[in-house]
């Protein structure tokens, strides 16, 4: 009897909803419940993408910060050297050139000549070369969709080195001091177009084929440089080796006037392609679906990269890792939008190379270190970090 009574009582409790789950009013008062409809809880730590306004503000702040840092770096570079010139005198010299006599110029008898003929041409050429290499690196990473891509991936730097070595080997001087830079510039362009032509199949160019072709052409160019270095006399050999290490020593206004139009036009055209590069980053199929001519974008990007890098290395020699380090750091700060990325890369590349050139002039007294060596010392460890980061993330571009 007892067991029968307990069973009936238990059945009655199960049938009574107020006993098992509480009254309807109690259920309505519970958080996350609305009548009989179950709730779906949202994870509190779910990542939320930054709104466009936040990204634009971040890019604007970064551009302003880089511009201020670049102006400070240029002022510091103009001040420091074998002859120290106070900052007020440097600013006074610049303002005096603009017809503004607010501050006195250099007090030293050779101060004005040092600024006008030695330091300012070198500073301006450094800004142009750094901006060109950084923009070219951002373009390469955009069309390849890989943060480890750099201008050297398509052989433009090694091709330019072959051209310069060829000029030194035969002692060509028909263009005077511009003979070796002219050979480097033309050889860099020709090598880039050769890589593109060899990687093109059926009217299309696959990214992996382009990269592998660039590796093969770089290997051939390296062998040619080694053979030329072996054949030339000792003095010419030293000249080839020093050119490959990169240096901005002996920069002149004539060089600036030759390089500036090429780099300014190339950088402006590259920035104008920012929207198409954004669409290309979604994938080839998606880009074609919205009307992007993928092959044309790649061809133009290769042309701009060849123009920028060939103009940069013609007088400065090979300067490694600027095109790798700068765009990737900026991308980590402001995101992958290419127009802002390219604009900030101009400032970031110019700033990085200005600081590297200042170190090359001042680290060792009465010596001018190869600037390519210093950028490699910075870029090498960062390149290793990128490899480790990509491996940790599964090889993707995170």
N, C-alpha and C positions, 0 to 999 in steps of 0.2 A: 504493500500500500504506500509505503514511504517513497519507494522509487517511482511509482506511478505518479504520485503527487508532484515530485520534483520535476519529472519530465514535462508534466502539463504546465507547471510554473515557468520552466525554461522556455517552452514553446511560446507561452504568452509574452515573455520578455522579448523574444526575438521578433514577434509580430508587432510589438509596440515600438515605433520609430523614435518616440521621445526618450525611451530608456537606452536604446542602442547608440544613437548618434546625436541626441539632444533635440530640442525643439527647433522648429523652422526659424524662429526669431534668433535663437542662439547660432544656428548655422549661418544666417545672414550677417550676424555680427562678427563672425570669424574672418580674419584677414585672408584675402586670396580666394574667398568663396562667395558666390552670388547665386543663391538658390541652389538648384541641382546642377548648374553648369560648372564643370571643373575648371580650375585656373591653370595657366601655364606660366611658371615662374621664369623670369629672365635672369641669366647669370649676372652677378654684380660686376665681375671683372672682365666682361666682354669688351674687346678692343673696339674703339670707335674711330673711324677715319676723321682726320682733321678737316674741318670745313674749308672751302676754298678761300674764304677771307683770311683764315689763320695762315694758310700756306702762302698767300700773297704777302701778308704782313711779315712773315718770317723771311721771305725772299727779299723784300724791301729792306728790312733791317740788316740782313747779311750784306746786301749790296752797299748800303751806307757804311757799315763797319769796315768792309774791305776797301772802300774808297778812302776812308780816313786813314786806315793803316797803310795804304799805298802811298798817300801823300806824305805821311810821316817817314816811311821807308825811303822815298826819294829824297826828302830833306836830309835824312841821316847819311845817305849815300853821297850826297853832294858835299856834306860837311867833312866826312872822314877820309883821310888819305895821307900821303906823305906830307902834305901841307894841310893843316887843320884850318878850316874857315868857320867862324861862328855862325849859328843859325840865322841871326838877325842880318848878317852881311849877305848870306845866301839869298834870303828873302828880298833884301834890298836890291841885289843884283837882278833878280827876276823882275821885280816891280820896275826897276829902272829901264829894263828892256821894253816894258810896256808903256813907258813914258810917265810913270808915277814915282815921284821923288819923296816918298814918305820915310824911307830908311836909307842909311848910308850903305854904299857898296863895299866890296872887299878892301880892307886896309892894306893888305900885303901887296907888294908891287906885282907879283905874279898870280895873285888870287883870281882876278877877272879872267886872265888867259887860261888858268887851270879849269875854271868852271865852263867857259865858253867852248874851249877846244878839246878838252879831255873828258871831263866828268859828265857834262850834260849830253853829248853825243852817245856816250856809253850808257847812260841811264835810259835815254829814249829808246835805243836799240834793244836794251834789256827788256823794257816794257813790251815792245812789239814782239820780240821772240817768245817771251813767256806767255803772252796772250795767244799767239798763234799756236803754240804747242798745246796749250790747255783746250782751246776750242777744237783743234783737230782730234784730241783725245776724246772729248765729249761726243763728237760726231762718230768716231769709230765705235765707241761703246753703244751709241744709239742704233746704228745700222746693224751691228752684230748682236745686240741684245745681251752683251756680256760685259761685266765690269772689269775684266782682265784684259780687254782689248786696248791697244794703244796705236799711235801712228806707225810705229815700226812693224806692225803686223802685216802691212801690205808692201814692205820693202822700200819705202820711200827714203828712209834714213840710210840704209845700207847702199841703195842705189846712188844716193848723193855722195857717199863716201867713195864709191868706185869712180865716179866722175872726177872728184877732187884728186884722188890718187893718180888717175890717168893723166891729169894735167901736170901734176908734180913730177911724174915719171919722165915725161918727155920735155919738161921744162918749158911749157907753152906760156908765152907772155904777150900774145898779139892783142890782148885787151888790157894790158898793163896789170895793175894790182887786182883788177876785177876778173881775170882769166879763170882762176881756180873757183871762185864763187859762181861764175857763169856755168862752168862745167858741172859743178855740184847741183845747181838749180835744174839744169836741163836733164841731167841723169836721174835726178829724183823724180821728175815728171814722167820720163820715159819708163822707168822701172814700175811706177804705179800703174800706168796704162798697160804695161806688159802683163802684170799680175792679173789685172781685170780681164784682159783679152784671153789669157790662158785658162782662166776659171769659168769662162762663159761657154755654155753648152745649150744648144737648141733655143737661142734667144733669151736665156735666163741665166741668172747667176745664183748659185746656192751659197749660203754663208759658209758652210763647212768647207766647201771646195775653195772658196776665196781664201780662207784662213790657211788651209793646207798648201795652196799654191804660194802664198806669201812666205810660209816657212821654207819651202823649197827654194824660192828665189833668194831669200835671205842667206841660205846656206851657200848658194852659188856665188853671191856677191861677197860673202865672207872669204871664200876661197880665192876669188880674184884679188881682193885686197891683200890677203896674205902673200900671194904670188908677186904682186907689184911691190910690196914692202920688202920682199926678199931680193928683188932685182935691183932696186934703186940704190944709189950710194948712201953713205951713212948720214950725211946732212939732210938729204931728201927723206930718208927713212924717219928721222926725228920729226920732220915737218908733217909727214903723214900721220904719225902716231899722235902728235900734239893736236892736229886738226880733229882727229877722231875723239879726243877727250873733251873737246869743246872749250871755247874761250871767247870772251868778248873784249879782250885786250886789243888796243889800237883801233877802237871804233871811231868812225869819222862821220861827219854830217853827210858826205856823199853816199855812204852806205845806207844811212837812215832814209835819204830821199829815194833811193832805189827800192828799198824793202817796204817802206810805209804804205805806198798805194796798194801793193799786192796783198799785204796782210789786212789792211783796213777793209778793202773790198771783199776779200775772202771771208773775214769774220762777219761782216754785215750780211752777206748772202747765206752764210751758215745759220745765223740767228733767224733769218726770215723763213728758214725751213723748219723751225721748231714745232709748228703745229703738225706737219706731216710726219715728223719723227715720233710725236706722241701717238699718232694713229698707227704707225708702224710697230710701235712697242706692244700693241694689242695682238699682234700676229699678222702674218701675211694675208691670210684669208679674210680676216676682219678688215684690214686696211683696204684690200681690193674691193670689198663689199661696199665701203663708203666712198669709193671713187678715187683712191690713191693709186697712182701708177708706181708700184713698188720698185720696178726695175729703174725707172727714171730717177727716183729718189736716191737709189744706191749709186747710180752713175754720177749724179751731181755731187753727192757726198764724197765720193772718191776723188772727183776733180777738185773740190774745195780742200780736202785733206792734202792732196798732192801740192796744190798751190801754196797753202799755208806752211807746210813743213819744209818744202823745198826753199821757199823764201827765208824761212827761219834758219835753216842749217847752212845756207849758202855762205854767210859771213860768220856765224857763231860756231859752226861745227856741230857734231852730234851731242845733244843734251838729252839724256835719258830720263824717263820716269815722270817728267812734268805732266805729260799727257795722260799718264795713268793715275797719279796721285790726286791731282787737283779736282778733276771732274767727279771722282768717286767720293771725296770728302764733302764736296758741295751737295752731291746727290743725297748723302746721308743726312744733311742738315735741312734742306728745303724740299726734298722729294724729287721725283723723276720728270717733272714738267720741263721740256727741253728749252723753251725760250728763256725762262728764268735761269735754267742751268747754264746755258751758253753765255748769257750776259754776266753771270757771276763768275764763270770760268775765265772770262777775259780779265776781270779784276784779280781773281785768285792766282792765275798763272803769272800775271805781271808782278804781283806782290811776292810770290814764292821765288821767282828768278831774281828779283831785285835783292832780296835778302841773301840768296845764295851768291850772287855776284859781290855783294858787300863783304861777305865772309871770304870769298876767294881773294879779294884785294887786301884784306886786313889780318887774316889769321897768321900769316907768316910775313915777317917784316921784310920789305924790299923784294917781295916775290908776288907773283900772280898765279895762284893755283888754277888748274883746269876746273871750270865750273861744272862740266859734266861729271867729274869725280864726286863733287859735293852733292849734286842732285841724286846720284846713284847711291850715295851713303844714306840719304833720306829715303829714297824710293825703294831700295832693296828690302829693308825690314818691313816697310808698309806692304810691298808686294807679297812678302811671306805671310803677313797678317791676312791679306785678301784670300790667299790660297787656303789658309786654315779656316777662315770664316766660311768660305764657300763649301769646304768639305764638311764642316759642322752642320751647315744648313742643307746638306744633301745635294750640293752642287748647283743649286738654283741661285737666281739673282734676287736675294732677299733684301 
